[in-house]
Amino acid sequence: MSARDYIIEIGSYRKEKHGRCICGDTVLSRKMSGEERYIAVLSDGLGSGIKASVLSTLTAAMNLNFRLMHEPIINSVKWIMDTLPIDSERDISYSTFTLVDIDFDGVTTVIEYGNPPFFIEREGEIIDPERRVIEVNQQNSKKHIDVSSFSLLENDRLIIVSDGITQSGIGNSTMPFGWGIENLIGFVKGKSMMSKHISAMDMAKGIVRKALANDSFMLKDDASCAVIYRRKPRKLILCSGPPFNESKDSLMAELVSGFNGKKIVCGGTTAKIIARELNREITSAPLESFRSDLPPAAFIKEIDMVTEGILTLSKVSEILENLKEGEVIMTGTANEVVKMFLDADVIDFIVGTCINTAHQDPTLPVELDIRRNIIKKIARILEDKYLKQTSIRYL
C-alpha cells in the first residue's frame, strides 16, 4: 500500500486546573501543505492559569514553526530554551514540551523535554521506542532532551500527556504518589481493547476524564493529552447543486452511488436528480422532526443523509468555524452534517454549477452566498482547522 492509503488522525483534549478559567497547557498541530507531513506539539506551562498558558503557547508555537522550517533539532531546542525564562529557585524551564513530526509513510521523530514519556499502543500492546539523549547548553547549565526516530505502523496510536495526567490522584489513599505512567498504560490498553477503532479524540478525552475522576473531579493541575493515530482513511462525499448541463446528471449520480464511503446530498433539486438517475424514491422526514431554523433531513436508499441546500451549507460553515475544542455538537440537520465531516478524513465535494435563480434575489439575506463559495469556505476550514483532506469537483 502507498502512503496515500493511510491517514494521520490527531486528537487532543485539555482540562484546566480546578478553580482556573484557562488551561496552562497548549496543544498545537498543523499539516504541512505539499509535504504530506504533520507536526503536533503538547506544551505544559509551569504552574497554571494565564501565565502558564502564555508560556506554553509560546513554546508550542516556536516548536511548530522551527520544525515547519526544517531547522536542526539542536538549534531549534536551544533557541527555545534561551527564549524561555528559568525558575530561579528550582532551576527548571517555565515550560516543557513533546513534539511529534510524522509523515504519511509513518516515519516519525519525537522530541521530548520535561513531559512524561510518550508511548505507542499497538494491537493492545505497548511499545516504548528507543531514545537518544542530546545535551543542550543553556545559560551556563546543561539540559537534556530525548529524541526518538521510528516508524508508526498501521493502527498504531502514539500517546503524549502532560504531568497533570500522570500526577492525578496524588495524595489519595489508593494512589498516594499519583496515577503514574504504568497505570496510564494499563488504562490505555483496556480502552483500546474495549473499542478497537476508538478515535484519537475519544481516546484523548477518555484519558483526561479518567485523570479528572482520579482527582475527585477537582483537578490539582492542568491535564492534557494528544493522540496520533495512523490508519486507513474514512471517506465521505458531499454532492450539492445540479450540473451546469443536464447531460451530466447521470455522471453526478454515478459518482455518488459508486463512492466507497459515507454520502451526503444537499439540495432539493440535487436530491431529485440523484433519485431519478438511480431510480430510487425520496422519503420525507416526519412532520414532528421539523425545526424552525432548517428543514429536516430526507431519505434516499443507500444515501446516508439528504438535506436542504444553501441554508444548511451556510449553517454547517458557521458551526465548523466557531466550534471549540471538546465542545459538544448539538442536534439538528446541520449539526449532523458537521458530525459526519469530523468523523471523516478524506472529504470529496461534487458541486453542480447550474445557477439557482432563487439565490440571486437581492431581498434574500446576505449570508446566502452562491453555493461554490460556501463549499470552498467549508473545505478551507476543514483543511486548516481540522486537518482534513478535501477535494472539489465541479460539474
VEXFISE-772806 format. One line per 2 residues: their letters; for each residue x, y, z of C-alpha. Coordinates in pm, whole numbers, plus 32768, in hexadecimal, padded with zeros to 4 digits. Layout:
N
a	X Y Z  ...
END
This chain:
395
ms	8000 8000 8000  8076 8162 7FBA
ar	8094 827F 80B4  7F57 8318 8025
dy	7E95 81E5 809C  7EC2 8257 8206
ii	7E55 8381 82D4  7EEC 8425 8406
ei	7DD8 8477 84FF  7E38 8569 8616
gs	7D4A 8592 873B  7D81 8656 887B
yr	7CC7 86BB 89B4  7D1E 87A6 8AD2
ke	7C89 87F9 8C23  7CF0 891A 8D02
kh	7D4C 88FE 8E73  7C25 8919 8F60
gr	7BD5 8A85 8FA2  7C88 8B08 8E6D
ci	7BD9 8B9A 8D3E  7CEA 8B44 8C44
cg	7DC4 8A13 8C06  7F3B 8A44 8C30
dt	7F86 892E 8B34  7F87 8966 89BC
vl	7F59 886E 889F  7F9E 88E1 873B
sr	7F9E 8815 85FA  7FC6 8866 848B
km	7FD0 87B4 833F  80F1 881B 825F
sg	805F 8871 810D  8117 87C4 7FF1
ee	81EC 86EA 80D9  80EE 85E7 8150
ry	816D 8626 82B0  80D1 867D 83FF
ia	8160 8730 852E  80C2 8719 8689
vl	813E 87B9 87CD  80C7 8798 8934
sd	815E 889D 8A1C  812B 88B8 8B95
gl	815B 8A0F 8C32  81E7 8A15 8D93
gs	80D1 8A42 8E8F  7F77 8A94 8E0E
gi	7EA0 8BB3 8D95  7EE9 8CCB 8CA1
ka	8063 8CDC 8CD3  8087 8B67 8C97
sv	7FA6 8B80 8B65  8074 8C99 8ACC
ls	81BD 8BDF 8B00  813A 8A92 8A80
tl	80A0 8B3B 8950  81EC 8BE7 8902
ta	82A8 8A9F 8929  81B6 89DA 884F
am	81AC 8AE4 873F  8329 8B00 872E
nl	834E 8985 871E  824C 8970 860A
nf	82E8 8A82 8536  844D 8A05 855C
rl	83E9 88A8 84EB  831F 8930 83C9
mh	845C 89E0 8355  852C 889F 837F
ep	8614 893F 847D  870E 884A 8517
ii	868E 87BE 865F  87B1 8835 8733
ns	8798 899A 86B0  8621 89BC 86D6
vk	861B 892A 8836  8736 8A0F 88A4
wi	8687 8B44 881B  8546 8AE4 88CB
md	85F5 8AA7 8A16  86B8 8BEC 89FC
tl	8574 8CA9 89BC  84B4 8C17 8AE3
pi	84FD 8C92 8C44  8588 8BAB 8D51
ds	84F0 8B7D 8EA9  8607 8C07 8F85
er	85AF 8B32 90B4  8586 89DF 900C
di	8669 8A1A 8EDA  8564 8991 8DE9
sy	84CB 8A24 8CB0  837A 8ACA 8CC6
st	82F6 89E1 8BB9  8329 8878 8B4B
ft	82CA 87DB 8A00  82A1 86A4 892B
lv	82B2 86CE 87B1  8249 85C9 86B0
di	82B1 85E7 8541  8210 84D9 8467
df	81D6 84A0 82F3  80D9 83CB 8236
dg	81D8 82AF 8220  81D6 829F 839C
vt	833E 831D 83BC  8338 83C9 850F
tv	841C 84A1 85E3  83C2 84F6 874B
ie	8478 85FE 881A  8436 85FF 8991
yg	8494 86F6 8A9F  8407 86D9 8BFD
np	82B7 8633 8BB1  8259 84CD 8C13
pf	82E3 83D5 8B13  820D 8390 89E1
fi	81BB 822A 897D  8116 816E 885C
er	7FE8 808B 8875  7FFC 7F78 876D
eg	7EEC 7E6D 875C  7EB9 7E77 88D4
ei	802C 7E72 8927  810A 7F94 8991
id	8241 7FF3 88CB  834C 80CB 896F
pe	8434 8145 8856  85A7 816D 8892
rr	8614 82CF 88E9  875C 8386 88C2
vi	87BC 84A2 89AA  8834 85EE 891F
ev	88E4 86E6 8A01  888B 8856 89DA
nq	8954 8970 8A7A  8870 8A76 8B0F
qn	88E0 8BAA 8BD1  8A0A 8B06 8C7D
sk	8950 89C1 8CBC  8913 8883 8BFA
kh	87BB 87FC 8BA3  8763 86B0 8B07
id	865C 865D 8A03  85F1 8506 8986
vs	85D4 84C5 880F  852F 8391 8778
sf	8517 8326 860D  843E 8203 859B
sl	8325 8199 84B2  81BB 81B0 8525
le	8106 8083 8492  7F9D 805B 8421
nd	7EAA 807E 8547  7FBE 80F3 8634
rl	7F5F 8201 872E  806B 82E8 87BD
ii	8002 837D 890D  8098 84B3 89B1
vs	8023 8553 8AF6  8077 866B 8BE6
dg	80D4 8619 8D50  7F77 867F 8DBE
it	7F12 8528 8D3A  801E 8451 8DDD
qs	8014 8514 8F26  7E9A 8512 8F41
gi	7E14 8473 907D  7F51 84C3 9140
gn	7F11 84B3 92B5  7DE6 83CC 9296
st	7DE7 828E 9365  7DDD 81B8 922A
mp	7EF2 8275 9174  7FC0 833F 9270
fg	80D0 8387 916F  7FE4 83CE 9050
wg	7F50 8301 8F34  80A2 82CD 8E91
ie	810E 8265 8D35  80D8 80EF 8D70
nl	7F6C 811D 8DD6  7F3B 8204 8CAB
ig	7FC7 80F4 8BC7  7EDE 7FF3 8C61
fv	7DB6 80DA 8C2B  7E13 8115 8ABE
kg	7E35 7F9F 8A7D  7CDA 7F67 8B0D
ks	7C47 8091 8A52  7CD9 8017 890A
mm	7C67 7EB2 8935  7B06 7F18 8999
sk	7AE0 7FE4 885D  7BDE 7F81 8755
hi	7B84 809F 866C  7B67 81B2 8773
sa	7BC3 8303 86DA  7CF1 83D0 8743
md	7C0D 84DD 87D3  7B3B 83E5 889C
ma	7C70 833D 892B  7D05 848E 898E
kg	7BBB 84F0 8A33  7BA7 83A4 8AEA
iv	7D07 83CE 8B7B  7CC8 8533 8BF2
rk	7B77 84D8 8C87  7C15 83B4 8D42
al	7D17 84A7 8DD4  7BF8 858C 8E37
an	7B4F 8469 8EEB  7C99 8414 8F99
ds	7C94 8571 9030  7B27 854F 909F
fm	7AC3 8636 8F7F  7B95 8756 9007
lk	7CDB 874B 8F43  7E10 87AC 9007
dd	7EC7 880B 8EC6  7E7D 884B 8D57
as	7E4F 8700 8CA4  7E83 86CB 8B2E
ca	7EA3 85AA 8A3D  7EE6 858D 88C8
vi	7EC5 844E 87FC  7F56 8416 86A0
yr	7EAB 82F6 85EA  7F23 826A 849B
rk	7E1A 81A3 83E2  7D5B 8179 829F
pr	7C88 82AC 8256  7B12 82D0 8285
kl	7A7F 836F 814D  794F 844A 810E
il	78B7 84ED 7FDA  77CD 8619 7FD9
cs	770B 8669 7E9B  7654 87B4 7E76
gp	75BC 886F 7D53  7543 87FD 7BFB
pf	764E 87E5 7AEA  7672 8907 79F8
ne	7607 881F 78DD  74F1 871E 790B
sk	75C0 8621 784A  769F 860B 7981
ds	7580 859D 7A65  75CF 842C 7A32
lm	7742 8467 7A76  76F2 8516 7BBE
ae	7615 83F3 7C29  7724 82F6 7BCA
lv	782C 83B3 7C91  774E 83AD 7DC5
sg	76CC 8247 7DA9  7825 81B7 7D5B
fn	78D5 826D 7E78  7973 818C 7F80
gk	7915 8249 80BD  7806 831C 8162
ki	7726 83E9 8079  7672 8535 80AC
vc	758F 85E3 7FB0  753F 8753 7FF2
gg	7426 87FC 7F36  72C7 879E 7EC8
tt	7310 87B1 7D54  7451 86EB 7D80
ak	7397 85DF 7E44  7290 85C2 7D31
ii	73A3 8594 7C2A  7453 8485 7CF7
ar	730C 83D1 7D41  729B 83E0 7BD5
el	73E5 836A 7B43  7403 824D 7C3F
nr	7293 81F4 7C22  7257 8221 7D95
ei	7152 82D5 7E67  717D 8401 7F4A
ts	70D7 83CF 809C  7083 8507 8162
ap	70C9 8522 82D5  6F9E 851E 83C2
le	6F02 8671 840C  6F5B 865F 857E
sf	70CD 8668 8524  70A9 87BF 8480
rs	7174 88D3 8524  7137 8A44 84FA
dl	7298 8A93 8480  72D5 8983 837C
pp	7201 8881 82C4  722C 871B 8343
aa	72F8 8616 828C  7255 853A 8182
fi	72B4 83D8 811D  7330 8327 7FE3
ke	7394 81B9 7FE8  750E 818B 8017
id	7542 8302 804D  75A3 834B 81B5
mv	7508 84A7 81C6  7430 8588 80EB
te	7405 86F3 8150  7395 8845 80D0
gi	74A6 88FF 8013  752A 8A60 8044
lt	7493 8AA6 819B  751D 8961 8228
ls	7676 8994 818F  7685 8AF7 8218
kv	762F 8A76 8375  7731 895D 8355
se	783B 8A60 82FC  77DC 8B34 842B
il	77E8 8A0C 851C  793A 8990 849B
en	79D0 8AEC 84B3  795D 8B2B 8619
lk	7973 89CE 86B0  7A68 89C2 87D3
eg	7B45 88A3 8841  7A84 8798 88FD
ev	7936 884B 88D1  7803 876E 88BD
im	7754 8786 876C  75DF 87C3 878A
tg	74D2 8709 86CA  7438 8781 8584
ta	746A 8753 8410  759F 8831 83EA
ne	7637 87A6 8529  7613 8643 84A8
vv	76CC 86A6 836A  77E0 873E 8443
km	77FC 85FA 850B  7826 8536 83C9
fl	7933 8628 8351  79F4 860B 8496
da	79E1 848F 848D  7A6E 8485 832A
dv	7BD6 84B3 82BB  7BB6 84DF 8142
id	7A92 85B2 80CC  7A38 85D9 7F5C
fi	7946 86E4 7EE4  7882 86C7 7D9F
vg	77F8 8820 7D4F  76FA 8865 7C40
tc	7728 89B8 7B9B  75CA 89F4 7B18
in	7555 8B46 7B9F  7425 8B37 7C80
ta	7368 8C77 7C32  72CC 8C7A 7D8C
hq	7421 8CCA 7E1F  744C 8E01 7D48
dp	7328 8EB1 7DF0  73B9 8FEE 7E93
tl	72B2 8FDF 7FA7  7342 8E98 802E
pv	7437 8EA8 8157  75A2 8F00 810E
el	761E 8DB0 8197  757B 8CFA 8072
di	76BC 8CFD 7FAA  76D2 8C34 7E6B
rr	7701 8ABF 7EA4  7862 8A9B 7E25
ni	78EC 8BAB 7F0A  7849 8B13 803D
ik	78DB 89BE 7FEA  7A32 8A57 7FAA
ki	7A1F 8AF4 8103  79B4 89AC 81A6
ar	7AD1 88F2 80FB  7BCD 89F8 816F
il	7B52 89E4 82D9  7B5C 8868 82D2
ed	7CC5 886C 8258  7D4E 898A 832B
ky	7C97 8952 8474  7C4B 87DD 8470
lk	7D6D 8759 8399  7C86 86A6 82A5
qt	7CDC 8652 813D  7BE2 86ED 804D
si	7BA6 8703 7ED6  7AA1 87BF 7E08
ry	7A23 8753 7CB3  793D 8833 7BEC
l	7836 87B3 7AF8
END
